[in-house]
Amino acid sequence: MTDAPQTTFEPLVFSGVQPTGNLHLGNYLGAIQRFVAMQDTHPCIYCVVDLHAITATLVQPDLVQQTREVTAAFLAAGIDPKRNIVFNQSRVHEHAELAWVFNCVARLGWLNRMTQFKDKAGKDRENASTGLYAYPNLMAADILVYRATHVPVGEDQKQHLELARDIAQKFNNDFAGRIAELGLGDAFFPLPEPLIQGPATRVMSLRDGTKKMSKSDPSDYSRINLTDDQDTIAQKFRKAKTDPEPLPTEPKGLENRPEADNLVGIYAALSGDTREAILGQYGGGQFSTFKQALTDLAVTKLAPINAEMKRLLADPGHIDAVLKDGGERASAIAAPVMDAVKDVVGFLR
Ligand code: AQP
């Protein structure tokens, strides 16, 4: 037991998106739309995680442009870079520095359980980069270098968040004596809480309702990209896989019908309506009618974001200035935390 005062952490939101290609409806509904909502209730830090982008594929086609595109999507969706911090990860060297310390905190057994590594490395595990394997340690550093308390993410990131909590807990426990001696309270890091909320925490592929919608799916018909135009969105929903039954009249009828469940979930997330209300309106009818309504709704929601992204991308100087300013403000928070970590670990400085 320690007599150190109990540490309280100010609520702070952190989350990130990789600049690895076309952002899709899953990224938007599972993450970015949630980011926008969080800024009304919390201070928020939103990061374009470019260090993560090279873990699966080292040589990216155009990392600068991909970074600008994710930033444009953040801004076009409604994230205010003045009220919040928006920046790209590689500008703030403390992320990588803390990740190294966390490489030494996290246990191999913990990382061996990460299902995303297994999925992404596939059968050719020997050939996966060590960065892909240690990705969750860097993700823990991204969050904890700001001592962030809340992390809005999609379902697929739940396990990584649990690992971040385990890392924070182990650091706090292993260095408890040093943390108290330095007058840093009874815990140095908060245990960050995942916020996995809303009707679209796991948007599925339009071609296979059992697979996550993903940037890396070879079929472009599996996803709606934020940059798709109206005709492409209509075509993709028209071709989306369904089963031969009509839509059920209540949510229970969506059980064991992954494709139907996914389309209704997308509609719910875009409209803000409940599944009950949607099925009350479209249940019993043909899929084609519902798909047309879904297309109209998606176009109404995505067209303004798409247009604003185009406008922003025509002025890369503005986007770069936002990231530079955000990077400076992020560094101002991360630097003293990293200095304190060095003191806790015992590095001479
Ligand atoms: N299908 C999804 N449904 C709901 N949320 C999703 N997210 C990703 N896919 C879905 C959430 O989007 C945020 C940013 O994800 P990311 O780009 O950093 O990484 P990812 O999860 O690896 O995304 P992708 O698109 O699926 O890329 P690949 O194909 O490379 O695996 C995260 O909050 C994530 O949960």
Residues whose N, C-alpha, C, O or C-beta is under 5 A from the ligand:
A	BS01	AQP	G16 V17 Q18 G26 N27 G30 A31 P152 V153 G154 E155 D156 Q157 A200 T201 R202 V203 M204 K212 M213 S214 K215 S216 D217
